[in-house]
Amino acid sequence: MKPLQHARYINFATWRKNGNEVRTPVWFAANNENTLYCFSAANAGKVKRLRHSNRSRIATCDARGGNPGDWVDSRAYLVSDTQEINLAYRLLRHKYGLQLAITNLFSWLSGRINNREVIRIELGSMNEE
């Protein structure tokens, strides 16, 4: 796997109830070598799928999800703790800077800034909860 600290995007795969995998390229920030954070619209398919199962996997990729690196199994969880949400956004702001600030501005202008879910991805974690 391309080292995560040099990657701008990961392909985040989750599973539908029927067993079909769905891959989505996302921005992410690492808290440590085993814990990543990303965010998504609260009504996005990946969020709905995570409410059903925390099974996931990731691979480094380009902005469109192409050229995936090696896949790594993971578990993903929707974050509800305010302190952890703040940590995730702090890490994302540090990594993406102006790019995230512009995204946040447009989200605020469109009224979607408060309609997000933060997702914690734990690499190599195979115990379903």
Secondary structure as UniProt FT lines:
FT   HELIX           4..6
FT   STRAND          9..15
FT   TURN            17..18
FT   STRAND          21..26
FT   STRAND          29..32
FT   TURN            33..34
FT   STRAND          35..41
FT   TURN            42..43
FT   HELIX           45..52
FT   STRAND          55..61
FT   TURN            63..64
FT   STRAND          72..79
FT   HELIX           82..109
FT   TURN            110..111
FT   TURN            113..114
FT   STRAND          116..123
//
